[in-house]
Amino acid sequence: MSAIGKTAAVAITVVAVILVVATLYFTGVLGSTGNGTLDLKVHDAPCTDCTHVWVTFSSVAIHESNSSNANGSWVTTPTSGTLDLMALNGSAMAKTIGLLSLKAGHYQQVRLTVQNVTVELVGGMIVQATVHGPTANLDQSFTIGAGATTTLNVDVDLASSVHVFEVGGQASATFTPNIGSVIVTGG
């Protein structure tokens, strides 16, 4: 191999190594020292049969995609408090349900677990909803940067989550958490 050929081969190898290192750095695999913050917010798309939908989230779990564990790892934190999602119509009205300090890196999934739902129907009747499938999974990739805040703004689609029906003249409701859109900012 000529000197020009050897020089070209070395240059190509160096460029390839730089590209791999840069990719690993910017995806959070390398250079992820320290912690960042995840601000998890919820809002709704309204339910036409309801005037209030009070939802208690019991926990939030975040899946880290670039951990040393081949399947990634989950970070779970309890949440507390009850929110009236009908009062949070649109992302401008979103409220924080979890503020988590996470290791800087790449994350790929969020699980929201619902503990309790109470619905006030049009007309004022209050119904305790039966919660089916209490976990909502968000397949959403995002990056937590060291010293930075990433915000996930989650639309809980009440129009498809709350089902009101009548059984024997008595109003009932079920709640299956369905996610509309997720908007990621920051990081």
N, C-alpha and C positions, 0 to 999 in steps of 0.2 A: 504494500500500500504506500502511495506517495505521501510526502510530507503534507501536501494540501489536503489529501484525503483523510489523513490522521487528524489534522487540525479541524476539518469540517466535522468529523465524527465526535471529537471532543466538544466542539461548540454545540452540536445538536444534543449531546448528553447533558451538558450544563444547562441549556435552555429547558430541557425536559425536567430536570431536577428542580429548577426554579419554579416552573409551572406547577409541579406536584406540591412543593412546599407552600406556594402561594395559595393553592386551592385548599390545602389542609388548614392553613391559617385562617382564611376567610370563612370557612365553613365551621370553624370552632374546634376542630380536632387538635390543632396546635395553637399555642398562644392563648389558651383559655384559662388564664389565671384569674383568681378573684371571683367575686360574685356580682351578679346584676339583679335586677328586680323585675318580676312579672306582675303587672297590674291587670287582673282579670275582672272584666266588667260585663254586666248583662243588661239587656233591654228587651223589648218585645215587639212582635207584630200582633196587633190586638185581636181579642176574641169578641165576636159580635153578640154572644149570649151573656156576656159578663160585664160587670161594672168594676170588679176588683178580682185579682187572682194573687193571693198571698202565697209565696213559695219559700220554703225553708230548704236551703242547700246544706247538706251535712258535711260534704268534703269535696276537695278538688285534688285530682291526681294528674301529674305531669310526667310524660314519658321522654326521657333523654335518649336521643338517637345515637350519640357518639360516645357512649360509655365503654369501658373496657369489657363489660359483659356483652356477649354476642347478641343478646336479645334486648340490649339497652337496659335502662333501669327506670323505676317509677319513684317519684317523690310525691308523697301524699300529705296533705295538711287538712285539718278540720276547718270548717267555716262555721260561722254562727250568725244568727239574725235572720229575720224574715223580711222579704221585699214584696211590695205590691207591684208585680210586673206590669199591670195595666197602667200604672202611673209613670212607667219608664218607656213610653212610646217613642222610639227612635234613638239613634246612637247619641244624640246630644243630651239625652236624659239618662244615659247609662249610669249605673251605680256599681261600685267595686264590691265584689264578694270575696276576693282573695288577693292579698298583697304578699307575694312570696319572694324570699331571697333564694335565688337559684345559682348554682355554679355556672359560670360563663360557658356557653356552648350552644349546640343545636338541639332543638326539641321538636318532636313530631306529632304528639297527640296529647289531648286534654280530656279527662273524664270528669264530668260534673255529676254528683250524686244528690238526688232530691230526697229529702226526708219526709216532708209534709206539704200538702197543698189544700188551701181553703179557698172556695170560690163564692163570690157574691154575684148572684144572677141578676139580670135586668128585672126590676120589680122588688129587689131587696132581700130575697131569700138567700140564706147562707148555707152552703153545702160543703161538707168535708169530702174532698175528692179522693177516690181510690187511685193510688200511684202504681202504675204498671211499668215495668222495666225502668227502675228509678235512676238508671245511669244513662247520661247522654255522652256519646263519644264524639269528639271533634278531631277529625283527621286534618290537622293544620300544622304546617311546619313554621317554625319561627326561631330566631336566634336571640340569646341573651348575651349582651356584651358586658364585659367587666365594667362596673361603675355606671352602667346605663340602665334605663327603664324601658321595657317593652310592654306595650299595652295590647291586650286581646279584647276586642269589643265584640261580645257574643250576642246574637239575636236569638232569643228563645221564642220560637214561633208559636204563640198561644193559639192562633187560629187552627193549627193542626195538632197542638198538644192537649188542649182541653176539649173534652167531648161531653156535652150535656144531653141527658135523655130522661125520659119519664118511665118509671116502673110502678104499676099499680097506683097511679095518681100522685106519686111522690117523685120529686126531682132528684136526680143523681148526677154525679159527674165522675169522669175518669181523667187522669193526667198521665200522659206518656211524653217525656221531654223530647221535643224535636227541635233541632237547631236549624235556623234559617241561614244567615250569613255570619261570617267571622271576618273582622277587619283587624289587621295587625299594623301597629305603628311603633316607631322607635326601634331601639335595639342597638 
